[in-house]
Amino acid sequence: MQPLPRWSLDSIYSSPDCDAYNDNKNLLYKTCEAVELLAGEISELHDLEDISLWLKDVLGHVNMMSDLYENLESYAYTRFSVNTRDKAAQDTLQEIEEISLKVKSANVAITNAFGQRAEMIMSLCTEDPRLVQYTYTFERMIKESSHLMSPELEALAAELQRAGGDAWGRLQEAISSTSSILWDKKSGERKTVIELRSLAFHPDREIREKAYRKEIEIWRSQEIPLAYALNGVKGFTAVYDKRRSYNSSIEHSIEQARISTKTLDALIAVLEEAQPLFRTYFKKKAELLGLDRLSFYDLFAPINKDERQWGFGEAKDFITEIFSEFYSPMGEFAEYAFSHDWIDAEPDDGKVGGAYCIGFPLAKESRILCNFDGSFSGVSTVAHELGHAFHGKVLTESPALLRDYPMTLAETASIFSETVIFNGALKRSSIEQRLTMIESFLMDAAQTVVDILSRYYFESEVFMRRATTELTPGECCEVMADAQKRTYGDALNEEELHPYMWAVKGHYYGTDLAFYNYPYAFGQLFGMSLYAQYQSEGDTFCERYVRLLEQTGSESAETVTASAGFDIETKDFWRKGISILEGYIDEFCDLADERLK
């Protein structure tokens, strides 16, 4: 079997000791100091001409500071995430976290300065054509200034976050990437959590169940430190948000997502409406598998025991071909990423689970981490992350402040890319293959419509309880199981849920971004609506799609989606996305009934 690719970081930095890395690190320190000095000058500036000159100086320095920090931080994290046991990588990441305190201090100072001259700065956006593109960015900075504590308290909070909140997240990563358990007594073979989770796709139910029970056993053995970690992160976040005058952490999340409360309410309401629809899919899948109902370890089970396994080379060729059919520059970009060692696909002990895409603005490149398992879902994951990377490519020439898009819009490009791949595969499939392809697509869609809603319920309940007490491991499991019962309902065996999903998902352990869940549902339904538009418009849509991606760093989600003709504050918009999924569920049930005859 051909080995899976590992990425190369040589075009970024040859090592953490190289001249380029140290030069960038030293320049970052100097740039942070320059930004803080500029922020201190604001009290002496009182006329528009002086503010205008100051703004141009500020933009140059802040954009440079952001690029330098992102490049260094991305490099440190990529080295750490492929081997969390690597002491040198840990040290590099901790060094960057120390530098982040300077960056945060500079950002606080400049944000406060914007708040002091808000009216004058905004008036310049209407008078100076070079500043128009920053209008929304400046509005956000001014609004954020109203939530800042004093500079001294912000500095203290940043230090405590590094020493406390972020340390809990590193603990979860370390446990989840290194924990293993004896799989076979005879051979002495052990399997990591990541390997066990990949067996959820195995055609043999006994293997799936064994992997599930072994995984639960691992999480149970680690539940105390992980529960402390979860309490630590959520407790820190809740206190921090309260001190910054947010009514709740969800309010802060909504601002970070650049959506309105009305948009989130409409999205969640429609997700709730869609749960019975997906239970129909789950029940039909259970019939195909010869089961009364699914257990959690059946959610990813293949409906064909001889389901195709993809080699990574096959996945590469397929993705490149389908992307090229949709939009040739997208196919060329994918080919470049594959051929220039941008992807790390080999599952490994010490490597973090899941998948991500990360950017290096100075090099104008990205890197993709995944744990490729040969399933079509694995192919789809690579396409998903390449969608993120293409989004980054579209914004390559934009300054840092106009590349900073929210999670909601970040997931649009990735899920749109998944949809392109799925529809390309569907066109090439026979009737029998079509059933398998639709099931694979619905399996992934169920994660964003059903499981994401359960995660949203879970996190909401945890924040509510954490306001008055710490949750025990048993309570964490209870809240998660209840959330899964609310969403999966009678489609899943209540005795075989996954009560430790709170330990699995690293998203819960970030202090900077609570509710790292509903943006996936946003991206799923918005991405599908965009694809439906592409089907009706044809090739003329592609350039407009790229222009939409270009807007994502400089406008609210409502403004960006309105440019595509959508009103995301209404339930009707989100129902359109669900109706597309409903069509696939109907077809899946019809094809399944034909097979069951």
C-alpha positions, 0 to 999 in steps of 0.5 A, a space after each residue: 500500500 502506498 504510504 500516506 503523505 506527510 507535510 513539509 514545513 521547509 518552505 515556511 521555516 527550516 527549523 525554530 532555530 533558523 535565521 528566518 524564524 528568529 528574524 520574524 520573531 524579533 520583528 514581531 516584538 518590535 512591531 508590537 511595541 510600535 503598535 502600542 506607541 501608536 495607540 498612546 499617541 491618540 490622545 494628542 490627535 484632534 483633527 481629521 488630517 492627523 487621524 487620517 495619517 495616524 490610521 494609515 500608520 496603524 494599519 500598516 503596523 497592525 497588518 504586519 503584526 497579525 501576519 507575523 504572529 499568525 505565521 509563527 503561531 501556525 508553524 509552532 502548532 503544526 509541529 506540535 499537533 503531529 507529535 504532542 509528545 515532542 518536547 521541542 515542539 511543546 517548547 516552541 509552542 509555549 514560546 509563541 504563547 508567551 509572545 502572544 501576550 505582547 500581541 494581545 496587549 498591542 491589540 487591546 491598546 489599539 482597540 481602545 484608541 479606536 474607541 476614543 476617536 470612534 466618530 472621527 475614524 468612521 467619518 474618514 471611512 466615508 471621505 477616504 476611498 482607501 479606508 472604505 474597505 475597512 468600514 466594517 472592520 473599524 465598526 467591530 473594533 469600536 464595538 469591541 472597545 466597549 467590552 474591554 476591561 482596563 489595560 491592566 486587567 486585560 494584560 492580567 487576563 491574557 497571562 492567566 489565560 495562557 497559564 490556566 485556560 489554555 493549559 487545560 486545552 493542551 491537557 485535553 489534546 495531550 490525553 486524546 492524542 496519546 491514550 491507548 488501550 490493549 486491543 488484542 491480548 494474544 498479540 499484545 497489539 494496542 490501539 490509540 483513541 484515534 485508531 479506535 474512532 476510525 474503526 467506527 467505519 468498519 463493516 463488521 459490527 462486532 469490530 465497531 462495538 469492540 472499538 466503541 467499548 474500548 474507546 469508552 473505557 479509555 475516556 472513563 479512565 481519563 474522566 477526572 482530569 478531562 472533567 477538571 479541564 472542561 470546568 477550567 475552560 468554561 469557568 475561565 471563559 464565563 468569568 472573562 466574558 462577564 468581566 468584559 460586559 457580555 450578558 453571556 458567553 453565547 452573546 460573545 460567540 454571536 459577535 465573534 460569528 458576526 451574525 445577529 441573535 435573530 440569525 442564530 435563533 432562526 438557525 437553531 429553530 430550523 435545526 430542531 424542526 429537522 430532527 424528525 426528518 433525520 430520524 427517518 434516515 437513521 431508522 432506514 439505515 438501521 433496516 439496511 443493516 438488519 437492526 431494530 435501531 442504531 447504536 452510536 457505533 453504527 452511525 458511520 457503519 457502511 451499508 455495503 460490507 464491500 464498500 470501496 476503500 480509497 487510496 490517497 492517490 485515488 482521492 487526490 486524482 478524484 478531488 482534483 478532477 471534480 474541482 477542475 470541472 467546477 472551476 478550473 482555478 480551484 482544480 489547479 489549486 488542489 493539484 498544487 497543494 497535493 504536489 507541494 506537500 501541504 497535507 499530513 494524512 497519516 494517523 499516528 500515535 501522538 498526532 491530534 485527531 480530526 482535521 484542520 487547515 491552517 494558514 501561513 500568510 507570509 509564505 502565502 501557503 496553507 497546511 492540512 492535517 487529517 487522519 485519512 482512513 480510506 472511506 469516502 468520508 475521508 475523501 470528503 474531509 480532504 476536500 473540506 480542508 482544501 475548501 478552507 485552503 482555497 478560501 485562504 488563497 482567494 484572500 491571499 492578497 488582502 491585508 490581515 485585517 480583511 482576511 479575518 473571517 468568522 467561523 460561520 463564513 469559514 465553514 461555508 467554503 469548506 462545506 461547499 467544497 464537500 458538496 461539489 465533491 459529493 455531486 461529482 461522485 453522484 454523477 459518476 455512480 450507478 444506481 447501487 453506488 448512488 445509494 451508497 453515495 447518498 448514504 455517505 453524504 447524509 451520514 456527514 450531513 447528520 453530523 452537522 444537523 443532528 450531532 452539532 445541535 446536541 453539542 450546542 445543547 450540551 455546551 449551553 447546559 454546561 455554561 448554565 451549570 458552571 455559573 454556580 458549580 463545577 460539573 463532576 465527570 458523571 454530570 458531564 456524561 449525563 448532560 451529554 447523554 441528555 443532549 443526544 437523546 433530545 436530538 437523535 431521539 428514538 432512532 438510537 439505542 439509549 443504552 449505547 449512546 456516547 456519553 463521553 463525547 465531551 471528552 472527544 471534541 477538542 472544540 470544547 476546550 478552547 477559551 477564545 471561541 465558545 460554541 464552536 459548533 453551530 457554525 458548522 450547521 450554518 456552513 452546511 445549509 448556506 453551502 448547500 444553498 449556494 450549490 443549488 444556486 450554482 446548479 441553476 446558474 451554471 458557470 457564471 456562478 463561479 466568479 461570483 462565488 469567489 467574490 463572495 469569499 473575498 467579502 468574508 473578511 470585511 463584512 458581517 455574515 448577513 451582508 455577505 450572504 445578502 450578496 448572494 440573495 439570501 436573508 439568513 435572519 429568516 427561518 425560510 432561508 434555513 428551511 431551503 437548505 433542509 429541503 435539499 437534504 430532505 430530497 436526498 433522504 427521500 431518495 435514500 429511503 426509496 432506494 433502500 426500500 428497493 434493496 430491501 424487497 
